[in-house]
Amino acid sequence: MPYSKLSEEMKEYDRIWADKILDNVPFKCPIYQCGGIMVAKERAYPEGMNEDDFPDGYTGDFQTPDLVCTNCNSVYSLNLKNEK
């Protein structure tokens, strides 16, 4: 079944498991292939904003953690545009 057809409850369940996998399955730096391990690092809030500006949570792509290499510090960011 396509992800878009899942209920919100099932999507949330999927997100929880995806986070567990990202946090526990190391993979090597795909950017410079330096041999470092990519680790999840939460994104900072936009300049001039903090958690009080997002009472319902940090939404969209901004809540997706960046992956940072433990060796060369390169950053892999996921940026999606909501296009219909």
N, CA, C and O atoms as a GROMACS GRO file, in nm:
protein
  336
    1MET      N    1   0.084  -0.116   0.000
    1MET     CA    2   0.000   0.000   0.000
    1MET      C    3   0.090   0.124   0.000
    1MET      O    4   0.186   0.130   0.076
    2PRO      N    5   0.060   0.224  -0.084
    2PRO     CA    6   0.141   0.347  -0.085
    2PRO      C    7   0.131   0.421   0.048
    2PRO      O    8   0.028   0.419   0.115
    3TYR      N    9   0.239   0.486   0.086
    3TYR     CA   10   0.244   0.560   0.212
    3TYR      C   11   0.130   0.661   0.222
    3TYR      O   12   0.072   0.677   0.329
    4SER      N   13   0.099   0.729   0.112
    4SER     CA   14  -0.006   0.832   0.113
    4SER      C   15  -0.144   0.776   0.147
    4SER      O   16  -0.232   0.851   0.187
    5LYS      N   17  -0.163   0.646   0.133
    5LYS     CA   18  -0.292   0.582   0.162
    5LYS      C   19  -0.304   0.533   0.306
    5LYS      O   20  -0.411   0.490   0.348
    6LEU      N   21  -0.194   0.540   0.382
    6LEU     CA   22  -0.196   0.494   0.521
    6LEU      C   23  -0.272   0.592   0.610
    6LEU      O   24  -0.278   0.711   0.581
    7SER      N   25  -0.329   0.541   0.717
    7SER     CA   26  -0.394   0.628   0.816
    7SER      C   27  -0.286   0.708   0.888
    7SER      O   28  -0.169   0.671   0.888
    8GLU      N   29  -0.327   0.818   0.951
    8GLU     CA   30  -0.231   0.900   1.026
    8GLU      C   31  -0.169   0.819   1.140
    8GLU      O   32  -0.051   0.836   1.171
    9GLU      N   33  -0.247   0.733   1.201
    9GLU     CA   34  -0.195   0.648   1.309
    9GLU      C   35  -0.083   0.556   1.258
    9GLU      O   36   0.020   0.540   1.323
   10MET      N   37  -0.104   0.497   1.142
   10MET     CA   38  -0.003   0.408   1.084
   10MET      C   39   0.119   0.486   1.037
   10MET      O   40   0.231   0.438   1.048
   11LYS      N   41   0.099   0.608   0.984
   11LYS     CA   42   0.213   0.692   0.943
   11LYS      C   43   0.299   0.725   1.064
   11LYS      O   44   0.422   0.723   1.056
   12GLU      N   45   0.234   0.757   1.177
   12GLU     CA   46   0.309   0.790   1.298
   12GLU      C   47   0.387   0.669   1.348
   12GLU      O   48   0.503   0.682   1.388
   13TYR      N   49   0.326   0.553   1.344
   13TYR     CA   50   0.393   0.429   1.380
   13TYR      C   51   0.516   0.408   1.291
   13TYR      O   52   0.622   0.368   1.339
   14ASP      N   53   0.500   0.433   1.163
   14ASP     CA   54   0.610   0.421   1.067
   14ASP      C   55   0.722   0.519   1.099
   14ASP      O   56   0.839   0.483   1.092
   15ARG      N   57   0.687   0.641   1.134
   15ARG     CA   58   0.788   0.742   1.168
   15ARG      C   59   0.869   0.701   1.291
   15ARG      O   60   0.990   0.718   1.296
   16ILE      N   61   0.799   0.646   1.390
   16ILE     CA   62   0.867   0.603   1.512
   16ILE      C   63   0.971   0.496   1.480
   16ILE      O   64   1.084   0.502   1.528
   17TRP      N   65   0.934   0.398   1.398
   17TRP     CA   66   1.028   0.292   1.362
   17TRP      C   67   1.140   0.344   1.273
   17TRP      O   68   1.254   0.299   1.285
   18ALA      N   69   1.110   0.438   1.184
   18ALA     CA   70   1.215   0.497   1.100
   18ALA      C   71   1.318   0.568   1.187
   18ALA      O   72   1.438   0.557   1.162
   19ASP      N   73   1.272   0.641   1.289
   19ASP     CA   74   1.365   0.709   1.381
   19ASP      C   75   1.452   0.609   1.456
   19ASP      O   76   1.572   0.632   1.473
   20LYS      N   77   1.394   0.498   1.500
   20LYS     CA   78   1.472   0.395   1.569
   20LYS      C   79   1.580   0.338   1.478
   20LYS      O   80   1.692   0.314   1.521
   21ILE      N   81   1.545   0.317   1.353
   21ILE     CA   82   1.641   0.262   1.258
   21ILE      C   83   1.752   0.361   1.231
   21ILE      O   84   1.870   0.325   1.232
   22LEU      N   85   1.716   0.488   1.207
   22LEU     CA   86   1.819   0.589   1.181
   22LEU      C   87   1.914   0.604   1.299
   22LEU      O   88   2.033   0.627   1.281
   23ASP      N   89   1.859   0.591   1.421
   23ASP     CA   90   1.942   0.606   1.540
   23ASP      C   91   2.033   0.487   1.567
   23ASP      O   92   2.132   0.501   1.639
   24ASN      N   93   2.001   0.370   1.512
   24ASN     CA   94   2.073   0.248   1.550
   24ASN      C   95   2.145   0.175   1.438
   24ASN      O   96   2.219   0.080   1.465
   25VAL      N   97   2.127   0.215   1.315
   25VAL     CA   98   2.193   0.147   1.204
   25VAL      C   99   2.297   0.243   1.145
   25VAL      O  100   2.262   0.334   1.069
   26PRO      N  101   2.422   0.224   1.178
   26PRO     CA  102   2.525   0.314   1.125
   26PRO      C  103   2.550   0.291   0.977
   26PRO      O  104   2.545   0.178   0.928
   27PHE      N  105   2.577   0.398   0.907
   27PHE     CA  106   2.620   0.381   0.769
   27PHE      C  107   2.730   0.483   0.741
   27PHE      O  108   2.736   0.589   0.802
   28LYS      N  109   2.814   0.447   0.648
   28LYS     CA  110   2.934   0.527   0.620
   28LYS      C  111   2.903   0.650   0.537
   28LYS      O  112   2.804   0.654   0.464
   29CYS      N  113   2.989   0.748   0.550
   29CYS     CA  114   2.975   0.877   0.483
   29CYS      C  115   2.961   0.859   0.331
   29CYS      O  116   3.054   0.813   0.266
   30PRO      N  117   2.844   0.897   0.275
   30PRO     CA  118   2.827   0.885   0.131
   30PRO      C  119   2.878   1.009   0.056
   30PRO      O  120   2.888   1.007  -0.066
   31ILE      N  121   2.910   1.114   0.130
   31ILE     CA  122   2.946   1.241   0.066
   31ILE      C  123   3.090   1.240   0.019
   31ILE      O  124   3.118   1.259  -0.099
   32TYR      N  125   3.183   1.216   0.112
   32TYR     CA  126   3.325   1.210   0.075
   32TYR      C  127   3.381   1.070   0.085
   32TYR      O  128   3.499   1.048   0.055
   33GLN      N  129   3.300   0.975   0.127
   33GLN     CA  130   3.341   0.836   0.142
   33GLN      C  131   3.472   0.826   0.220
   33GLN      O  132   3.566   0.756   0.181
   34CYS      N  133   3.474   0.898   0.332
   34CYS     CA  134   3.594   0.906   0.413
   34CYS      C  135   3.603   0.794   0.517
   34CYS      O  136   3.704   0.781   0.586
   35GLY      N  137   3.498   0.714   0.528
   35GLY     CA  138   3.498   0.606   0.625
   35GLY      C  139   3.431   0.642   0.757
   35GLY      O  140   3.416   0.556   0.843
   36GLY      N  141   3.391   0.770   0.774
   36GLY     CA  142   3.321   0.811   0.895
   36GLY      C  143   3.179   0.756   0.898
   36GLY      O  144   3.127   0.711   0.796
   37ILE      N  145   3.119   0.759   1.014
   37ILE     CA  146   2.982   0.712   1.033
   37ILE      C  147   2.890   0.833   1.040
   37ILE      O  148   2.921   0.932   1.107
   38MET      N  149   2.776   0.826   0.972
   38MET     CA  150   2.678   0.934   0.974
   38MET      C  151   2.592   0.919   1.098
   38MET      O  152   2.536   0.812   1.123
   39VAL      N  153   2.579   1.026   1.176
   39VAL     CA  154   2.496   1.026   1.296
   39VAL      C  155   2.391   1.136   1.285
   39VAL      O  156   2.416   1.242   1.228
   40ALA      N  157   2.271   1.109   1.342
   40ALA     CA  158   2.163   1.207   1.337
   40ALA      C  159   2.192   1.322   1.432
   40ALA      O  160   2.237   1.302   1.545
   41LYS      N  161   2.166   1.443   1.385
   41LYS     CA  162   2.185   1.563   1.466
   41LYS      C  163   2.063   1.652   1.442
   41LYS      O  164   2.033   1.687   1.327
   42GLU      N  165   1.994   1.689   1.549
   42GLU     CA  166   1.875   1.772   1.534
   42GLU      C  167   1.912   1.906   1.474
   42GLU      O  168   2.017   1.963   1.504
   43ARG      N  169   1.823   1.957   1.390
   43ARG     CA  170   1.845   2.087   1.329
   43ARG      C  171   1.816   2.198   1.430
   43ARG      O  172   1.728   2.185   1.516
   44ALA      N  173   1.890   2.304   1.419
   44ALA     CA  174   1.864   2.422   1.503
   44ALA      C  175   1.738   2.492   1.453
   44ALA      O  176   1.702   2.480   1.336
   45TYR      N  177   1.671   2.563   1.542
   45TYR     CA  178   1.555   2.641   1.501
   45TYR      C  179   1.600   2.754   1.409
   45TYR      O  180   1.716   2.796   1.416
   46PRO      N  181   1.511   2.802   1.322
   46PRO     CA  182   1.548   2.915   1.237
   46PRO      C  183   1.592   3.034   1.322
   46PRO      O  184   1.549   3.048   1.437
   47GLU      N  185   1.676   3.117   1.266
   47GLU     CA  186   1.731   3.231   1.339
   47GLU      C  187   1.619   3.316   1.397
   47GLU      O  188   1.523   3.350   1.328
   48GLY      N  189   1.632   3.349   1.525
   48GLY     CA  190   1.535   3.433   1.592
   48GLY      C  191   1.414   3.357   1.645
   48GLY      O  192   1.322   3.418   1.700
   49MET      N  193   1.412   3.224   1.630
   49MET     CA  194   1.299   3.145   1.677
   49MET      C  195   1.348   3.040   1.776
   49MET      O  196   1.467   3.006   1.778
   50ASN      N  197   1.255   2.988   1.857
   50ASN     CA  198   1.288   2.880   1.950
   50ASN      C  199   1.167   2.790   1.966
   50ASN      O  200   1.068   2.806   1.894
   51GLU      N  201   1.173   2.696   2.058
   51GLU     CA  202   1.065   2.597   2.072
   51GLU      C  203   0.931   2.661   2.108
   51GLU      O  204   0.826   2.604   2.079
   52ASP      N  205   0.933   2.779   2.169
   52ASP     CA  206   0.807   2.847   2.204
   52ASP      C  207   0.732   2.894   2.080
   52ASP      O  208   0.611   2.916   2.085
   53ASP      N  209   0.802   2.909   1.969
   53ASP     CA  210   0.739   2.952   1.844
   53ASP      C  211   0.669   2.837   1.773
   53ASP      O  212   0.600   2.859   1.674
   54PHE      N  213   0.686   2.714   1.823
   54PHE     CA  214   0.629   2.595   1.759
   54PHE      C  215   0.555   2.512   1.864
   54PHE      O  216   0.602   2.405   1.902
   55PRO      N  217   0.439   2.561   1.912
   55PRO     CA  218   0.369   2.489   2.020
   55PRO      C  219   0.325   2.348   1.982
   55PRO      O  220   0.310   2.263   2.070
   56ASP      N  221   0.303   2.323   1.855
   56ASP     CA  222   0.261   2.190   1.811
   56ASP      C  223   0.379   2.105   1.763
   56ASP      O  224   0.359   1.999   1.704
   57GLY      N  225   0.498   2.151   1.787
   57GLY     CA  226   0.616   2.077   1.743
   57GLY      C  227   0.676   2.139   1.619
   57GLY      O  228   0.612   2.217   1.548
   58TYR      N  229   0.797   2.106   1.595
   58TYR     CA  230   0.873   2.155   1.480
   58TYR      C  231   0.829   2.074   1.361
   58TYR      O  232   0.860   1.955   1.354
   59THR      N  233   0.759   2.132   1.268
   59THR     CA  234   0.691   2.058   1.162
   59THR      C  235   0.769   2.050   1.032
   59THR      O  236   0.865   2.123   1.010
   60GLY      N  237   0.724   1.959   0.948
   60GLY     CA  238   0.778   1.947   0.812
   60GLY      C  239   0.922   1.903   0.809
   60GLY      O  240   0.968   1.831   0.897
   61ASP      N  241   0.992   1.947   0.706
   61ASP     CA  242   1.130   1.906   0.684
   61ASP      C  243   1.222   1.953   0.798
   61ASP      O  244   1.327   1.894   0.821
   62PHE      N  245   1.180   2.058   0.868
   62PHE     CA  246   1.265   2.111   0.974
   62PHE      C  247   1.281   2.014   1.089
   62PHE      O  248   1.380   2.021   1.162
   63GLN      N  249   1.186   1.921   1.107
   63GLN     CA  250   1.198   1.824   1.216
   63GLN      C  251   1.286   1.706   1.178
   63GLN      O  252   1.326   1.629   1.264
   64THR      N  253   1.315   1.691   1.050
   64THR     CA  254   1.399   1.582   1.004
   64THR      C  255   1.544   1.611   1.043
   64THR      O  256   1.597   1.716   1.005
   65PRO      N  257   1.609   1.522   1.117
   65PRO     CA  258   1.746   1.552   1.157
   65PRO      C  259   1.842   1.546   1.039
   65PRO      O  260   1.823   1.470   0.944
   66ASP      N  261   1.946   1.627   1.048
   66ASP     CA  262   2.054   1.617   0.951
   66ASP      C  263   2.141   1.498   0.992
   66ASP      O  264   2.142   1.458   1.108
   67LEU      N  265   2.213   1.444   0.896
   67LEU     CA  266   2.310   1.339   0.926
   67LEU      C  267   2.448   1.400   0.910
   67LEU      O  268   2.480   1.459   0.807
   68VAL      N  269   2.531   1.386   1.014
   68VAL     CA  270   2.663   1.449   1.016
   68VAL      C  271   2.769   1.341   1.028
   68VAL      O  272   2.757   1.250   1.111
   69CYS      N  273   2.872   1.350   0.946
   69CYS     CA  274   2.980   1.252   0.945
   69CYS      C  275   3.070   1.272   1.067
   69CYS      O  276   3.110   1.384   1.098
   70THR      N  277   3.102   1.161   1.136
   70THR     CA  278   3.188   1.167   1.253
   70THR      C  279   3.334   1.190   1.217
   70THR      O  280   3.415   1.220   1.305
   71ASN      N  281   3.369   1.177   1.090
   71ASN     CA  282   3.508   1.193   1.048
   71ASN      C  283   3.532   1.329   0.982
   71ASN      O  284   3.617   1.406   1.027
   72CYS      N  285   3.458   1.358   0.874
   72CYS     CA  286   3.484   1.481   0.798
   72CYS      C  287   3.384   1.592   0.826
   72CYS      O  288   3.397   1.702   0.772
   73ASN      N  289   3.283   1.565   0.912
   73ASN     CA  290   3.180   1.663   0.951
   73ASN      C  291   3.092   1.710   0.835
   73ASN      O  292   3.027   1.814   0.847
   74SER      N  293   3.090   1.637   0.724
   74SER     CA  294   3.000   1.674   0.616
   74SER      C  295   2.857   1.650   0.663
   74SER      O  296   2.832   1.565   0.748
   75VAL      N  297   2.764   1.727   0.607
   75VAL     CA  298   2.624   1.722   0.651
   75VAL      C  299   2.536   1.678   0.534
   75VAL      O  300   2.544   1.733   0.424
   76TYR      N  301   2.453   1.579   0.561
   76TYR     CA  302   2.354   1.533   0.464
   76TYR      C  303   2.219   1.579   0.516
   76TYR      O  304   2.173   1.535   0.621
   77SER      N  305   2.154   1.669   0.442
   77SER     CA  306   2.025   1.724   0.482
   77SER      C  307   1.917   1.680   0.387
   77SER      O  308   1.937   1.676   0.265
   78LEU      N  309   1.802   1.647   0.442
   78LEU     CA  310   1.686   1.612   0.360
   78LEU      C  311   1.598   1.735   0.352
   78LEU      O  312   1.550   1.784   0.454
   79ASN      N  313   1.577   1.785   0.232
   79ASN     CA  314   1.490   1.898   0.211
   79ASN      C  315   1.390   1.862   0.102
   79ASN      O  316   1.426   1.842  -0.014
   80LEU      N  317   1.264   1.854   0.141
   80LEU     CA  318   1.159   1.822   0.048
   80LEU      C  319   1.067   1.941   0.033
   80LEU      O  320   1.049   2.018   0.128
   81LYS      N  321   1.009   1.957  -0.083
   81LYS     CA  322   0.909   2.060  -0.104
   81LYS      C  323   0.775   1.992  -0.117
   81LYS      O  324   0.763   1.890  -0.184
   82ASN      N  325   0.676   2.048  -0.053
   82ASN     CA  326   0.542   1.991  -0.057
   82ASN      C  327   0.475   2.037  -0.187
   82ASN      O  328   0.408   2.141  -0.190
   83GLU      N  329   0.493   1.960  -0.290
   83GLU     CA  330   0.436   1.994  -0.421
   83GLU      C  331   0.321   1.902  -0.451
   83GLU      O  332   0.328   1.781  -0.426
   84LYS      N  333   0.215   1.958  -0.504
   84LYS     CA  334   0.099   1.878  -0.539
   84LYS      C  335   0.072   1.887  -0.687
   84LYS      O  336  -0.023   1.825  -0.736
   0.00000   0.00000   0.00000
